[in-house]
Amino acid sequence: MMDRAALQVILLGMFLMSATSDPVKKKKNVDIYSFYINSTVTSRYATTVITSRVANTLNESQEIQFEVKIPKNAFISKFRMTIEGKTYDGVVKEKEAAQQQYNQAVSRGQSAGLVKSVGRTLEDFKTSVTVSAFSKVTFELTYEELLKRRLGKYELLINAQPMQPVADFKIDVHIQEKPGISFLEVKGDLSTGDLANAIKTTRADKDFQVWVTFYPTQDQQTKCKSCGENGLNGDLLITYDVERQNPKGEIMVSKGYFVHYFAPSDVPRISKNVVFIIDRSGSMSGRKIKQTRLALLKILSDLDEDDHFGLITFDSEVSLWKRELLRATEANLENAKSFVKEIRDRGATDINAAVLAGVDMINRHPREGTASILILLTDGDPTTGETNIEKIMSNVKKAIGNKFPLYCLGFGYDVNFDFLTKMSLENSGVARRIYEDSDADLQLQGFYEEVAVPLLTDIQLKYPGGTNLTKTSFSLYFNGSEIVVSGQITDNSVESFTTEVIAVSKGSNVTYQDTIMTKDPSDVPPENENFMQRLWAYLTVKQLLDRQVLLKGQEKEDEKKEALKLSLKYQFVTTLTSMVVTKPQEGEVEVANKPKEGKGGDGYTADVDSDDDDSVINHHPAQRAFLLHSAAMDYSDAMDYSDAMDYSVMIHHPLPTYGSPTIHTTTPPAVQVHSNRFLLPVVGQSKPLCFDVPLPHKLRLLQDSASEFSMNGESLSENHGFHQIAIHYKTNHHLIISTKSISYHNGQDKVEILWGQELTQHNTDGVSLVVLENEMNVTMGNIGVVIISHKKDGVKFLWPAIWEHPKDVNLTGVLGKSDISYVKTEGSQTPTLKMKDKEVKTYLETVSDYRFHSTPVQECWLVPFQAVMEAEISDFTVTQL
């Protein structure tokens, strides 16, 4: 009997869905002879199945890979591989049980793994299997999601990337909507040029059903604007909306479950009071502040004349454009735009004072029959004023008092997004990440458009005879959105089912009542008759998981158990479950994993690392381990490093990369680290400088003699980063940070903290310590640093970062340099930079930035240490930490 082993893939959320069986280039000895994407949308609930059939045309065994990208809000519900007529199904289990099975497989010397969801924004699903000579394998992945209505439409995005022309390539989309489909449009890269002729749209049953098919020939697959000899590489975007003739909403009942879609459009708009709270701290410099100004100018132009608005900017100080809300008249808007154009970055970040000022502005100017909204935009953590995030959330919640929502927009990845999410949810709002990219201003405008036209406030939905209901209370309903409630019917023998919606429209109560007959013939085809039960389970699990950040104690445990129970029953891969996939025992194959966030290229490097101890297991090569580890990746994010403050990166030693499909027959060499590489952004230059410091070393990282502040770090031979960092302030504050624990002594009391604990905070005598799971924020006096805990190749290490240089402070040390500049000399055969009237030879290098958990990669000009620091390395070494 052939040994069996489990395969691990860690799954995370993302914005797109795509399927590929070879992310690099076509392999002549691998034939993807069939590639299907089938998506069925029944009453907004989409079930998508991706099937790839691949043949090994080689006369020897080889490894064949399969890759898909999963939509951010989707739950994987099935994964299957069929090899030589035998099927291997994934089974969803509680995370702890899956981990135990994994450990048992490893202890038997088998390769093993798990499929996990850890909830980040965009992630690849990659797996592979060894296929015998002239044999075939079929991969099949199923996932489910409820399409969300935004700006008057639903969107289904399908990205196909098989990376070779496929003889039998098909995308089939079947949409069924009981009220009828009002409009449907197919866009995207795969709908341009000659490929447009491969798309066919068919309507039937008075527009209750629509079929979209995409069957390109092999020749057509090479001729789109993003295609070539490697075949299709692009997306189809299908947008649609439904008829809304009944303002009471659409109600469907099936097999003891119901769903109610409520989206009235015949309601007069409510004038709004909106206060924009804009972060102008130093970290917003450069492109971020420019894009914020552009977005605000456009948003101001879109305000209606009966709206009232306010503008607040903040760094360490809070500035109000006007002390009161002003009506959006032409004159006021022009004055406001002049104010926006002069917003400049500077200083620290006092989120607490800024948000409270916004709340106070709305509370001081109540207007009957209007809707009030607070919108906060920030790119960082609170660094001045009140910096205890629990205290900030308490202050804001008390001030708002459930009277209006707070929407938090987090700019980039440096922001504490968990903090913004919790603060938003506590105040009836949502948090949205704004990605650092060329379209960031459009992202800001897009969010505002979603909340620009409030129609109803204080919405309560009631369902006599319904139980196990999803969320039924909403603070605001905006034009173009939709409220969805699902539940179970307590008595299946009843012949009718009644819904009631009570809300406020322009200060007056409005009621919507409707009754439907439960015995009416179902409009749901037999093959989709269980969709409503699964829709209810999906929405229930989503909302239970979302509420976890707000709950504590027994209530939190009870809801967690309920979410786990439903996840297991419906086989959803969520943050509480893992999918264990078994397959035939592999041959001698080395560990492979996809690059970290921001790494260039499409290959895989042979290393395994994670900040989440329970999401990765380290293997000895003798175990013939096969582990696919997925870290966070967001393809829409492009960091603007030229505007950042000083930070440092780790040397990235590239390993051999592997295409997909491809043959893995040798073990790549082990990573060897010989030095730490530090990086210096340069104002006005697209590429920063970088320099190396050989290992091992004890370095003076940062020092300010005037405030008696110093930070030193110790590195070990052939290990990444620092294994210990010490920070001293004045004569009595001493902080020692190791990879295992944190020790703080203030001359009287001693505090011990372990990494991985719940949020821990300590504030005393001008010192603030905030410890998150894998990050520590340290503020001593007016100097703030962040220490990131990483894990790579099974070894933990620390990495320090300073986000902004405080004003009027003369910082020295390896991280203290802030006034560097260079000019690239043209015409030289060897790249040369002119620095302080000296010509310095340089080389273009690629480095991983360990200031971020996601370790993005960028290019830098590598120069000697002495050229940058104008001193020897020995001048920055210390004998003791």
N, C-alpha and C positions, 0 to 999 in steps of 0.2 A: 504494500500500500504506500502510495506516495505521501510523504510528509506534507502537512498543511501548516500554513502560518498566516498571521493576520497582517494586513497592510494598513499603515497609518497615513491619513491625510488630514491636515487640520484645515477646516473650512471657516472662512470669514465672509461677512457681508460685503456687497459691492453695488455699484450703480448699473452695470451692464450685464448682459449675459452673452457669452460667446462660446464657440466650440472649436477646438483645434486638435489635430492629431500630430502636428509637427510645427512647433513655433519658430523654427529657424529656416530650414530649407527643405525642398523635396528630396527624398531619398529614392533612388531608382530601384532599390531592392525591397521597398515597402509600397504596397498599393492600397490606398484608401479607396475601395471600390464602391462604397455606399456611404452616404452621409445625410441623415435626416434630422430635421428639427421640426417637431410637431407641437403646436401650442393651441390648446383649446381654452377659450375664455367663455365661461358661462356666468352671466350676471356679475361681471367684473372679476370673477375668481378664475385665475389663470393657472392651468396645469401644463407644464412644458416637459416634453420628453426629447432628449438628445441621444441619437443612436449613431454610432460610428462603427463601420465594419471594415476591418483591415486584414490584408493578407501579407504574410511573410513570403516573398518570392525568392528568398535566398535558400541555398541548400544546406543551411545550418541554422541553429537556434539564434534568435536575437531578441532584444528587448524592444517592445513597442509601447509608445506612450499615448496617453489621452489627456486632453486639457479642456476644461470649460471654465467660464466665469459666471458666477451666480449673482443675480440681482440682490441689491442690498437688503431688501425686505423679504426675500424668499426663504423658505424652509426646504432643505433637501428631504425628500420622503422615500427615495428608493435609489439604490445603485446596484448594478448587476454587471458581471462579466461572464461571457460564454466562450469557452475555449474547448475546441475539439469535441463539441456536442455536450459538454458538461457546464452547468450554470453555477456561479458563485454569487450569492446574494449578500448584501450588507444587512446587518441587524442593528437597530437602534437600541441602545442600553443606557441605563443611568451611568453618568460619567465615571463614578467610582467603580462600578462593576466592570465597565469596559477596561478601565485601567488595570484592574486585577487580572482580567483575562490576558491583557497585553503582557503584564509582568510574568505570568505563568509561561507564556509562549517563549519569552526571552530566556527564562531560566532553563527551558528545555533545549536551548541552543537554536531555536527557530527565529526567523525574522518575523517581526510583528509590528502592528501599528493600529491606529485609531483614526476615524474620521471625526473631527471635532469642529464646532463652531465657536469662535471666540469674539465675534461681534464687531470687527472693524469694518471700514467703509468699502474697500474694494479688494477682492482677493481671487487668486487663481485656484481652481481645483485641478490638481495634476496627479495622475496615477500611471502605472505602467505594469506590464507583465511580460515574462519571457515566453515567446511563441516558438514552437518547433518548426523545423524546416518545412516549407511549403504548406504551412497550416494557417488558420484564420482565428481572429478574435473579434468578438462583438462587445462594445462598451455601451451601456445604457444608463443614463442619469435622469431622474425625475425630480422636479421641484415645483413648489406651489407658492402662489402669492396673490394677495388681493390688490388689484390695481387701484391707485388712489387718484381721485379727481383733483387736478390743479388747473387753475385758469381756464375752466370750462372744458377740459378734455382729459381723457385717459391716455396713457402712453404705454405701448409695449415695444421694448427695444430689443432687437435680436442682432447680435454681432457674430458673423460666421467667418472662421479663419482656418479652414482645413489645411492651407498652405501647400496644396497641390491640386491641380484640376481633378475633379472627381467625376467619373463616368455617370454615376447615379446620385446627383445632388438635388435635394428637395427641401424646401421650407413650406410647411402647410400651417396656416393659421385659420382657425374656425371660431368666429365670434357669434354668440347667441345672446340677445338681449330682448327680454319680454316686451318693453315699451316701444321697441323699434330703434334703429340706429339713425340718428339725425345727420351725421356726416362721418366720413372716414377718409383718411389721407395716408398715403404711403410715401415716405421720404427716406433720406439717408444715402450713403455712398453706393449701396447696392441697387439703387433705383435710378442711377444716372447712366447716360450714354446708351450703349447697346444693351446693357442689362435691363433697362426699362422695358424692353420687349419681352423679357422673361417673366414679368410680373402680370398676374391676372387677378382681377377682382370680380367676384360674383355675388350678387344679392338675391335673396329669396324670401318668401313668406312675408311680403310687405315690409321688407327691410328688417325683419326680426333676426335674420341670420345673414352673415357675410363670410365668404371664404376668400382668403388671400393666398395665392400660391406663387412660389418663386422657383422655377425649374430652369436654370441656365444650362446651356450646353457647355461642354468642356472648352470650346473655342471662346464662348462669351465670358467664361470665368477668368480669362486672361486679359480682358479689355476694359475693365472699369478703371477709374482714375487712381484707385489704390491697389489695383491688381497687377499681375505680371506673370512671369513664368511659374511662380509659386501658387498661382490661383487666387481665389477670393480672399479679400482682406478688407472688411468693411461692415456696415450695419444697415439693417432695415428698421425704420422707425414708423410704427403704425399708431396713428392717433385717431381717436373717435370720441363721440359723445352720443347720448341716447335722447330720445324724445321725452319731454317733460310736460305733458299735457295736464297731469294731475298735480296740483300744488301740494297735496297732502303726502306726496311721495309714492314710491313704488314698494309694494309689499309682496313677498313671495313666501309660500308655505310649502314644505315638502317633508314627508316622513317624520313629523313631530318637531321640526325645526322651522324657524322663520328668519327672514332678513328684511330689514326696512331701510331703504335708501331715501333720505330726505334732503332735497336740494331745491327749495322754491326759488323762483326767479321773478315772480310777479309782486315783489315786495319793494317798497321805496327804500332807497339807500339811506343810511343813517349818517349824518355828518359826524366827523370824528375829531377827537383831540389827540394829537400824536406828538410825543416828545422824542427827539432823536438824541441819544447820549453817545458821543463819539470819543473814542480813545485817541489822544494825540501824543501819547508818550513816545519816548525816543525810539522804541522798537517798531513804531509805525512809520519810520522814516522811509524815504524813497518811493518805490512804486505803490506801496500800500496806502500811504496818505494821499497820493495823487489819484488813485482809483477811488478812494473814499470821497474825495472832493467831486470827482466826475459823477459818481452815483448820486450824491446828495443834490447836485445841481439839477439832475434829471428828475429826481423824486420831487423836489420842490416845484418843478414845473407841472407835475401831474396832480398836485393838490387841488381839490375843488374849493371854490371861493367860500363856501360855508363851513369848511374845515378850519380848525384852529391848530396852531403848531408852536413848538418851542425847540430851541437848539441849545444843547449843552456840550461843551468840550471839556476834557479833563486830562490831566497828567497827575502831578502831585498836588495841583490846584484845580479847582472846579470853576469854569467860566460859563456864565449864562449870556447868550446873545441878548435876550430881554428877560426881565424877571417874571413876566406874565406870558400866558399864551396869547398869541395874536392871530387874528383872522387872516386867511390866506388871500389877501387882496393883492393886486398887481404891485402896488408900491411896497407892501411888506415883503413880498417874495423877492423883489429886486434887492432890497436891503439885506435880506437873509442870504441871498446868493453872494453878495459882496463880502459878507462875513465868512461864508464857506470858503471862498477863494483865498482867504488869508489864513486858514487853519494851517499851522506848522507843527511839526513834531518836536517834542522836548520832554524832559523830565521823567518821573516815575509814574506809577499807576495806582490811583486811589479810586477803585471801583465802588467801594462802599459809599463814600461821600457823593459821588456822581449820581448813582442810582437814587439815593435818598433825595437828592436835589430834584431829580426828575419827578419822583413821586410827589414831593411837596408842591411842585409847579402845577400838577394836575389837581391835587387836593385843594389848592387855594383858588382854583377857578372852575368850580363845578358848573356844568351846563346840562340842564334837564333834556332828556331825549337824545343824548349823544352817546357815542362809544369812545372810551379812552384807551390808548395803547402806548406802552413804553417800548422803545426799541434800543437795545444796547449793542454797540459794536466795539469789540476789544480784541487784541491779539496776544494778551499776556495774562499773567497772574497778578493779583493785588500785591503791590510791593511797598506801598506807603500808606499812612493813615491806619485804618483797621485792616489788618492782613489775615486775621483768623477767618477762614472761609465759612465756618459754622456760624460764627457771630454775624458775619455779613448776611448770610441767608436768613438768619433769625431777624435781623434789623429790617431787611427788605420785606419779608413776609408780614411782619407786624405793621409796617408802614402802609403797605398796599391793602392789607385786610380783605382780600378776595374781591376788591372792587373793580379791578381791571387787570388785563394780562401783561406780563413782561416777556418780551421776545429777546433772546440773546443770540447774537451772531458772533461766532468765534472765527477770527481771521487767521488762517494757517494752522500749523500743527503745534506751535509753541504754547498755545493757550491751554488752560486747564478746562477741557471740554466737559468733563464729568461735573465739575463745579457749575458751569453754565447750564448744563442739562438739568441738574437738580434744582437750581434756583428758578429756572423757567417753569418746570413742572409744578413746583410748589406755588407758583403764581399764575396758573392756568394758561401758560404759554408753551412755546417749544423753543428748542435750541437748534440752530442750523450752522453747519461749518461753511465758511467761505474759503474756497481753495485759492492759494496764492498762484495765480496764473494771469494770463493776459486778459481774461474775461471776468476778472473779479468784480469790476464795476457792474457788469451785466448780471452777475449773480446777486449782488446787492439789490439792484433794481428789480430783478425777478422775485426776490423774496417780498419786497415791498408791494409789488403788484398783487401778490396773493392775499395781502391783508388790507388792501387799499379801499375796498368797498364793503364795509360791514352792513349786513341787512337785518340781522336779528341778534338780540342779546338774551342772556339768561334762559337758555333753551333747556327744557325738561321734557323727556320722552317717557310715556307711560304705556304699559302693555298688560292690561288685565288678562289673567290667564297665561301669562308668560313667566318663565323662571330661568335661573342661570343666565341672566342678561349680561351682555357686554356693557360698556360705558353708556349711561343714559343722560348725563348732565354735561352741558357744554356752555362755556361763557360767551362765545361769539360764533356766529355763522357768517362767513364771507362769501360774496358773490363769486361763482366759479368753483367753489369747493363742494363738499358733500358730507353729510353726517350719516354714518352707517351704524346700525344697531342690530345685533343678532341674538337669538336666544332659543330656548326650548318651550314648547307648548305643554302645559301641565296636563291637559285632558285631550287626548287625541280623538275623542269621540265628538267633540264640539263641532258644529257645522259652520261657525263663523269665528273670526278673530278680529279684535278691535285695537286700533292704535290711537293714541292721543298725544299731540305735541302742544306744549304751552310755552310761549316765548314773549319777548317784549320787542315791539317795533315802534321806534320813534317815541318811546315813553308810554305806549299803550299796549295792554296785553292782547295777544292774538292766540287763537286756538285752532288747531287742525285736527279733525277727527275723521277716521276712516274705518270701514268694516269690509272685510273680504270674506268670501265663502271658502272654507278650507276644503270642501269636497269637490271644487272645480277640477276638471281634468288638468293634470300637470303639463306645463309647457316644457318640462325638462326631459330631454331624451333619456331612455333607459340607461345608456352607458354612463351618463353623468348624474344619475339620480342621487348619489351620495354627496354631491358637491356642497350642498347647503350645510350638512353636518360638518364637513371638513372646513368650510368657510367659518362656521361658528367656532370650531376648535382653534383654527388659525388665529382669528381675531382675539379670542379669549387668552390664548397663550401670549400673544404679542402684548396685550394690555397688562397681563399679570407680570410679565418680565419688565415692562416699562415702569411699573409701580414699585419695583423692588428698591429703586434708589430712594424712594420716599418713606418706606416703611421701616419699622424697627421691631425687635423682640419677637413675640409669638405670632403676631399678625404677619410679619414678614416671612416667618417659617411656614405658616399655614398656606400663604399664597404661593410660596416656592414649591411646596409639596403638590399643590393643585396643578401648577404649570408643568411640573415633572410628570405627574400622572397623565395629563393629556398628551404631552410630548411622546411618551412611551406608547400610549394607546394608538395614536395616529402616526407613529413612526417619524416624527419631525426631528431633525437635527437642530438643536437649539443650544444655548449656552449651558443648559443643564444636562444634555445628553451627548452621547458619542455613538458613531456608527462603526461597528467592527466588521471589516470585510475580510473574508478568508479567501485564499487562492492557493494554487500549487506552490510547493516550495521552490524558491529561486536558486539559481546557481551562484557562482562567485560574483556578486554584484556589490559595488561600493555604495555607500550612502549618497543620496543626491537630494538637493533641495533647491528651490528657486531663490533668486537673489532677493536681498532685503529691499525695502522701499527705496526707490530712487536709483537703484543700481542699473547701469546701462546694459544694453544687450539683452538677448533672449535666451542665453545659455543658462546652465545651472552650475553652481559651484559646489564642490564636494565638501561642504561643511554644514554643521547643524548647530544652531544656537537659538536661544529664545530668552526673553525676559520672564516668561511664564513657566515656572518649574514644572507644572503639571501638564504642559502642552508639548513637551519634547522629552524623549528619553535617549540618553547617549549609549551608543553601542560600541562594542569592540569589533573590529573587522572580522575576527574569527567567527562571530555569530552570523555572518552573512546577512547583516542587517539591511533591510530596505525600508527607509523612512522618508516620506515626503512631508516636509515641514513647510507650511504656508505662513509667511509673515505678512504684515500689513503692506498693501501697495495701492496707491491711488494714482492712476495715470493722468488725472486732470491736474495734479499738483506739480508746480515747478517752483522751487524755492528761489527767492530773490536774495542771493547771498551778498550781492554787492552793497546792500543797504543794511546788513546786519552788523552787530558789534563784534568785538574780538571773540573768537571761539577757536576750538581746536578739533582735530580729527585724528582718526587712527589710520595708520598705513594699511592700505588694502593690498594684500599680496594675491593677485589673481591666480586661480587654479585652472586647470584644463576645463573647458566648457564642453557640454554635450548637447548635440541637437536632439530633435525628437520627431519621428522615431530614429533611433540610433542603436549601435551596439556598444555595450559597456563590458570591456574585458580586462581592464587593468585598474589598479587602485591608484588614484592620484596621490601625489606627494603630500605629506603633512604640512600644515601651515607653520611657518617659522617667522617669528616676529623679532626683528633686530633693533627697532627703534620706534619711538612714538613720533608721530608727525603732527605738528601744530600748524594751524591755518590762520592767516590774517586777511580779512577783507580789506580792500583798498577803495576808497571813495573815488568814483569816476572811472573805475576799471571793471570790466565784466568778469575777469578772472582774478581770484585772490592769490596771494603768495602763500607758500608753505615751506616749512623747514623741519629737519629731523633732529632728534636728540637721542643718541644711542642708549640702549638698555644695558645693564640696570642703572637706575639713577635715583637720587633724592634731589628734588628741585624746589626752588622757591617759586611758586606759581604766581602769587599775588602779594603785594605788600603796600601798605600806606603808613608810613612812619608817623605822620601827624596824629592819626587816630589810634595808633598802636594795633593795627590790624595786619595779620599775616596768614597766608595759606600755603602749606607745603605738601608735596606729594611724593610717595615712594613707589617705584616700579621695580618689578622683579625681572630677572633674565628670561627672555623668550616668552614673556606673558604680555597680553594686551593691557593697555591703560595703566591704572594705579591700583595697587592692592590696599593702600592706606593713604588717607588724606587727613591732615591736621589743620585746624583753624584756631587761631588765637586772637583775642580781642582784649585790649587793655591788659591789666595784670592778672585778672581773676577769671576770665572766660576762656575755657579750653574745650574744644570739640574734636574728638577723634572718631573718624569714620573709617570703618573697615568693610570688607565685602560681606562680613557676617553680621556685624552689629554697629551701633552708634552709641558713643559715650559722651555725655556733656557734664562739665563740672564748672560751677560758678564761684568756687571758693568756699561755699557752704554746703550746697546740695549737689547730689550726683544723680543724673538721670541716665538709665540704660534703655535703649530702644533696639528692637530687632527689625531687620528688613522684612517686608511682607506682611506686617501687621496692618490692622485697620488704620485709618487716618489718625496720625498722632501730631499734636501741636504743643509747643512750649513757648511761652512768652515771658520775658523778664528783663528788666533793666537795659532796654535798648537792643535786646537780642530776641529774634523770632526764629523758631525752628518749626518747619512743617514737613512731616515725613509721610509720603504717599507710598504705594506699594513698591515702586522701583525708582523713586526720585525723592530727593531732599532739597528743600528750599531754605537757604540760610540767609538771614539778614542781621548784620551786626553794625550798629550805627547807621550810616547811609550807604553801606556797601552790601550788595546782594549777589549771591552766587547760587548756582544750582549744581547738585551732585547727582549724576545719573548712575544707577546700578545696571550693568549689562551682564550677559552671560553668553560666552562664545566658546565653541568646542568643549563644552562642559566646564569651563573655567569662568568664574565670576570676576569682574573687575569694575573699577569706578572710573568715571570721567567727569571732569569739572567744566563748567561753562559760566561765563559772565555775560549777562544779556545787555547791560548798558553801563557805560562808565559814568559814575556820579559826577556832577559838576564840581569844579574847584577842588578836585582831589587828584593828587599826583601819584598815580598808581605805577608801581614798578613790578618786576617779575616777568616770567615767561608769558603770562596772560595779560600783562599790563600795557603792552604796546598798542597805541591807538593813532599815532600820527605818521604812519608809513605811507609812502607814495612811490610810484615808479612810472617810467615811460619805456615802452618797448622800442628797441632800436631796429630800424628797418635796414634791409640789405645785407645783414650779416648771415653767413652760412649757418652758424650755430646761434640759436635763439639767445638774444642778449637783452637785458634790462638795464636801464639807467636809473640808479638809486643814489640819491645824495651826491650827484656829480661823479659817481663811480659806475663803470660798466661791469655788470655781473652776468656771467654765463648761467643759463637756466635750462630746465627741461620741463616739458608739459607732463604732469603726472595725474593719475586718478586716485582719489582718496575717499574713504568712508568717514562720514561726519558722526562721531559718537556723542555729539552734544544732543542729538535727537535719539529717542528710543528706536525710531525706524531706520536710523543710520543711512540717510541718503548719500549719494556719491556725486562728486563734481570734479571738475578739472582745476588744477592750480599750477602756478609756476614754482617749481622747486628751486630754492636758492640756499646758499650756505647759511648756517645759523648766525655766523659773525656779520654777514651782510645785513641781516634784518635787525639784530639786537645790538649791533655795534659794540660787542663785547664777546668774551669767550664763554663757553659753556660752564667752565669752572667758576665764573663769576656768579652763576645762578644756582650752584649746588650748595646744599646744606649738610652738616654732619649729623644732625638729628632733627626729627620732625617737630 
